[in-house]
Amino acid sequence: MKKKIYKFFYRTKLISIAACVIASTFLLSGCSLKEQLKSSLQQGVGIFTPAVNQKVTSISKDKYAYQQLTSSQQKVYDLLLNAFLEYDSSVTIPKTSEDEVEKVFYAILSDYGGLFWVNGYEYQNISVAGMDTGRICPTYTMSKKDKENYQSQVDAVVEQWLSNLSADASDYEKAKYVYNLLVSTVDYDANSEENQNILSVFLHQKTVCQGYANAVSYLLDLLGIESTVVRGSANNEAHAWNLVKLDGQYYFYDVTWGNSLYYKGAAFENKIINYAYMNTTSEEMSMTHTLEMDIPIPECTATEDNYYYKEGLYFDSFDPRAIGQAISSAYKSGADSIGIKCANATIYAQLKSYFLDEYHIADACPNMTSIYYMDCEDMGVITFYL
């Protein structure tokens, strides 16, 4: 008897950070920050005063976006980040163009996924003691007291969510854990509360691409993994995802596209994890994603920590026996799905023809009466629902 086979089509529905410009005013719906970073900043910074030559101790020297700025831009970055953390109403900086301030602002958002109370800023050119300077007035979505209350709630959730991760986990294991955690725990919902920041993720378990990307940055940073929020577009819609550094190599990492239920109109209601967008190369990502950053982004060429390479599910030749064994092993173990990545279009076509058109998938999964699958042809990946 032939098996029923259902295919899921891969589509996107992505929402960007909202930014409104009103006479040099930039507003958006927040991100969030780690208390350990706030604490470390407080230890290295004196009392804030709105002086042009004020200095703060940088806590961001290991941050990717920060490293891409000039020394003068880094000074503005340090002052503005300090103002955000201290809930200051204004900060005076050396005279800077509006474009430079905007660049610094977005660099901070790229480096810190946890500034959920930050709404944006207003910038003015002013004169102090005969000197031309600039003044940035941060805007916030809530009071400092409410921020501290929400941060406590986030801390409690994060502690619980990370409690099952081994203390000696490798970079790859940490990245996979966070990817699995966010896809399985948090739903994509364009109508979710606080969906441009991490409150939507940790408190409501519903978010959009910006919330996912900020949460990735937040969690991986806590785990000692460099992660940067990047923005651009995917399928002609605004989108946010991550640049991560694992074992000294850069990869792209998109949790939103890892959520199978994100594929609008999918026939199968059970959520599975699509690993096609975990630790990918620039070449692969560029087929569906377009970067729109005002800082340079490194070329990602490494494959060592790509999910399929790491898990032995990458095939550079068509080997039906080995592929069948991998599918059978996953099926017998009770896994809900298995993805296979093919090195090229020829192998991909052979895999589909043999296991789907000729129904050899039944050899690996003998008790199944219907087969659901999802293909990401651009990535050479087919994921079978088991």
C-alpha positions in Angstrom: 0.0 0.0 0.0 1.4 3.4 -0.9 2.1 5.8 1.8 0.5 9.3 1.9 3.1 11.9 1.6 2.7 15.6 2.6 5.0 18.4 1.7 5.4 21.6 3.7 6.2 24.8 1.7 8.8 27.1 3.2 7.6 30.7 3.5 8.5 33.6 5.7 6.5 36.0 7.9 8.9 38.2 9.6 8.7 41.5 11.5 11.5 44.0 12.2 12.3 46.3 15.1 10.0 49.3 14.8 12.0 52.5 14.4 10.2 55.9 14.1 12.2 59.0 13.3 10.8 62.3 14.5 13.2 65.3 14.4 16.2 63.1 15.3 14.1 60.9 17.6 14.5 57.1 17.3 12.0 54.9 19.1 11.6 51.2 19.2 10.1 48.5 21.3 13.0 47.6 23.5 15.4 44.7 24.1 16.9 43.6 27.5 20.2 43.2 29.5 21.9 40.9 31.9 22.2 42.0 35.5 25.8 40.7 35.6 26.7 43.3 32.9 24.9 46.1 34.7 26.7 45.1 37.9 30.1 45.0 36.2 29.5 48.4 34.7 28.4 49.9 38.0 31.7 48.7 39.6 33.7 50.5 36.9 31.8 53.7 36.5 31.7 56.7 38.8 28.6 58.9 39.4 27.1 60.1 36.1 27.4 63.8 35.4 26.4 65.4 32.1 29.9 66.6 31.2 31.4 66.6 27.7 34.6 65.0 28.9 33.1 62.4 31.2 34.6 59.0 31.0 33.1 55.5 31.7 34.9 52.2 31.8 33.9 50.2 28.8 32.4 46.8 29.3 32.0 46.1 25.6 35.5 45.6 24.3 34.7 41.9 23.5 31.5 42.8 21.7 31.5 42.4 17.9 29.7 45.5 16.9 31.6 47.6 19.3 34.9 46.4 17.8 33.8 47.7 14.3 33.4 51.3 15.5 36.0 54.0 15.5 37.5 55.1 18.8 35.3 58.3 18.8 32.2 56.2 18.1 33.2 53.8 20.9 33.3 56.6 23.3 29.7 57.6 22.4 28.7 53.9 22.6 30.1 53.7 26.1 28.4 56.8 27.3 25.1 55.9 25.8 25.1 52.3 27.1 26.0 53.6 30.5 23.0 56.0 30.3 20.7 53.2 29.4 21.9 51.0 32.3 21.7 53.8 34.8 18.4 55.1 33.6 19.8 58.5 32.9 17.5 61.1 31.3 20.3 62.6 29.2 24.0 62.2 28.4 26.3 64.8 26.9 28.7 63.7 24.2 31.2 65.4 21.8 29.4 66.9 18.9 28.5 64.1 16.5 26.4 63.8 13.4 22.9 62.3 13.7 24.0 59.4 11.4 26.9 58.6 13.7 24.6 58.5 16.8 22.2 56.2 15.0 25.0 53.9 14.0 26.2 53.7 17.6 22.6 53.1 18.8 22.1 50.2 16.5 25.6 48.8 17.4 24.5 48.7 21.1 21.3 46.9 20.1 23.3 44.4 18.1 25.6 43.7 21.0 23.1 43.6 23.8 19.9 41.7 23.3 18.7 42.5 26.8 17.8 46.2 26.9 14.1 45.6 27.1 13.4 48.9 28.8 15.0 51.0 26.1 12.6 52.6 23.7 14.9 54.9 21.8 16.5 58.3 22.1 16.3 62.0 21.0 19.5 63.8 19.9 20.2 67.5 19.9 23.2 69.7 19.1 23.8 72.0 22.0 26.4 74.5 23.3 28.0 74.1 26.7 30.4 76.7 28.1 30.9 77.9 24.5 31.6 74.4 23.2 29.5 72.7 20.6 28.4 69.4 21.9 25.6 66.9 21.6 23.0 65.7 24.0 21.3 62.3 23.8 18.0 61.9 25.8 17.2 58.2 26.1 13.5 57.2 26.2 12.2 54.2 28.1 9.2 52.0 28.0 8.8 51.7 31.7 9.9 53.0 35.1 13.2 51.8 36.6 11.2 50.0 39.3 9.2 48.1 36.8 12.3 47.3 34.8 13.9 45.8 37.9 10.8 43.7 38.6 10.7 42.4 35.1 14.4 41.6 35.2 13.9 39.5 38.3 11.2 37.6 36.5 13.5 37.1 33.5 16.3 35.9 35.7 14.2 33.3 37.3 13.0 31.9 34.0 16.5 31.9 32.5 17.9 30.1 35.5 15.3 27.4 35.1 15.7 27.1 31.3 19.5 26.8 31.5 19.5 24.4 34.5 19.7 21.3 32.3 22.7 22.4 30.3 25.9 20.6 31.4 28.5 22.9 33.0 31.2 21.5 30.6 29.1 21.8 27.4 31.1 22.7 24.3 30.4 25.8 22.2 28.4 23.6 19.8 26.4 22.0 22.6 25.5 25.4 24.0 24.4 26.7 20.6 22.3 23.6 19.9 20.7 23.7 23.4 19.6 27.3 23.0 18.3 26.7 19.5 16.3 23.7 20.7 15.1 25.5 23.7 13.8 28.6 21.9 12.2 26.7 19.1 10.5 24.1 21.3 9.4 26.6 24.1 8.5 29.8 22.3 5.9 30.1 19.5 6.1 32.6 16.6 3.2 35.0 17.1 3.0 38.4 15.3 0.5 39.6 17.9 2.5 38.6 20.9 3.1 41.2 23.7 6.5 42.9 23.9 7.4 41.1 20.7 10.4 43.3 19.9 12.3 42.3 23.1 13.0 39.4 25.3 10.1 39.9 27.7 7.9 38.2 24.9 10.3 35.2 25.0 10.9 34.7 28.7 7.6 35.9 30.1 5.0 35.1 27.4 6.7 32.4 25.3 5.4 34.1 22.1 7.5 36.4 19.9 8.7 37.3 16.4 12.1 37.4 14.8 13.4 40.3 16.8 12.5 38.7 20.1 14.1 35.4 19.1 17.3 37.1 18.0 17.5 39.2 21.1 16.9 36.1 23.3 19.6 34.2 21.4 22.1 37.0 22.1 21.0 37.2 25.7 21.3 33.5 26.4 24.5 32.8 24.5 26.2 35.8 26.1 25.4 34.3 29.5 26.9 31.0 28.3 30.1 32.8 27.2 29.4 32.6 23.5 29.8 35.7 21.3 26.5 36.5 19.6 25.4 39.5 17.6 22.0 40.5 16.5 22.0 41.3 12.8 19.2 42.8 10.7 18.2 42.8 7.1 15.5 41.1 5.0 14.4 37.7 4.1 12.0 37.0 1.2 11.7 40.8 0.9 10.5 41.3 4.5 12.4 42.9 7.4 14.1 40.3 9.5 16.5 39.8 12.4 18.8 36.9 13.1 22.2 36.2 14.7 25.9 36.0 14.0 27.5 33.6 16.4 31.1 32.6 17.1 31.7 29.0 18.0 35.2 27.5 18.5 36.7 30.6 17.0 34.6 30.5 13.8 31.7 32.6 12.7 28.3 31.2 11.7 24.8 32.5 11.0 22.0 31.3 13.2 18.3 31.9 12.7 15.9 30.5 15.3 12.9 32.0 13.7 13.4 29.9 10.6 14.1 27.0 12.8 10.5 26.9 13.9 8.5 24.6 11.6 5.2 26.3 12.6 6.6 29.5 11.3 5.9 28.1 7.8 2.5 29.6 7.2 0.0 27.1 5.9 1.9 24.0 7.1 -0.5 21.0 7.0 1.1 19.4 10.1 0.3 21.0 13.4 3.1 19.5 15.5 6.1 21.7 15.9 9.5 20.3 15.0 13.0 21.8 14.9 14.4 22.8 11.5 18.2 22.8 11.8 18.8 24.1 8.3 19.4 27.6 9.7 21.6 26.7 12.7 25.3 27.5 12.2 25.2 28.2 8.4 27.6 29.8 6.0 27.3 33.2 4.3 26.9 31.5 1.0 23.9 29.4 2.2 22.3 32.3 4.2 22.5 34.7 1.3 20.2 32.5 -0.8 17.3 33.6 1.4 18.6 36.4 3.7 20.0 39.8 2.8 22.1 41.7 5.4 21.4 45.4 5.9 24.0 46.5 8.4 26.1 49.6 8.7 29.0 47.7 10.2 31.1 45.0 8.4 30.0 41.4 8.9 32.5 38.6 8.5 32.3 36.0 5.8 31.1 32.8 7.4 32.7 29.8 5.7 33.2 27.3 8.5 31.1 24.1 8.5 32.6 22.2 11.5 29.8 23.3 13.8 27.0 23.1 11.3 24.3 20.8 12.7 24.3 18.3 9.9 28.1 18.0 9.7 28.3 17.6 13.5 25.5 15.0 13.8 26.7 12.9 10.8 23.7 13.8 8.7 25.5 15.5 5.8 26.0 13.4 2.7 28.4 14.3 -0.1 27.3 11.3 -2.2 24.0 9.4 -2.5 24.3 6.5 -0.1 20.7 5.1 0.4 21.8 2.5 2.9 23.6 5.0 5.2 20.7 7.5 4.8 18.2 4.8 5.5 20.1 3.7 8.6 20.1 7.3 9.9 16.3 7.6 9.4 15.6 4.2 10.9 17.8 4.9 13.9 15.9 8.2 14.6 12.6 6.5 14.1 13.4 3.6 16.5 14.7 6.1 19.1 11.4 7.9 19.2 12.7 11.1 17.6 9.9 13.4 16.2 11.9 14.2 13.1 15.2 13.8 11.2 16.8 16.1 8.7 19.3 15.1 6.0 21.5 17.6 4.3 22.8 17.0 0.7 26.0 18.4 -0.7 24.4 19.3 -4.0 21.2 19.4 -6.0 21.9 16.0 -7.7 22.1 14.1 -4.4 19.1 16.0 -3.1 17.0 14.9 -6.1 18.2 11.3 -5.7 17.2 11.3 -2.1 13.7 12.6 -2.8 13.2 10.2 -5.7 14.4 7.1 -3.7 12.8 7.7 -0.3 9.7 9.6 -1.4 8.7 8.9 -5.0 9.7 5.2 -4.7 8.5 5.0 -1.0 11.7 3.5 0.4 11.1 5.7 3.4 8.7 2.8 4.4 11.8 0.5 4.7 13.2 2.7 7.4 9.9 3.4 9.1 7.8 0.3 8.5 4.8 1.1 10.7 4.1 4.5 9.4 0.9 4.9 7.4 1.6 8.5 6.2 4.7 10.5 5.7 5.1 14.2 6.3 8.2 16.0 5.2 9.5 19.6 4.9 12.0 20.5 2.3 14.4 23.5 2.3 15.8 23.0 -1.2 18.0 26.1 -1.1 19.8 24.5 1.8 19.8 21.0 0.4 17.8 19.8 3.4 14.9 17.5 3.7 13.3 16.9 7.2 11.1 13.9 7.7 8.4 13.9 10.4 8.6 10.6 12.2 
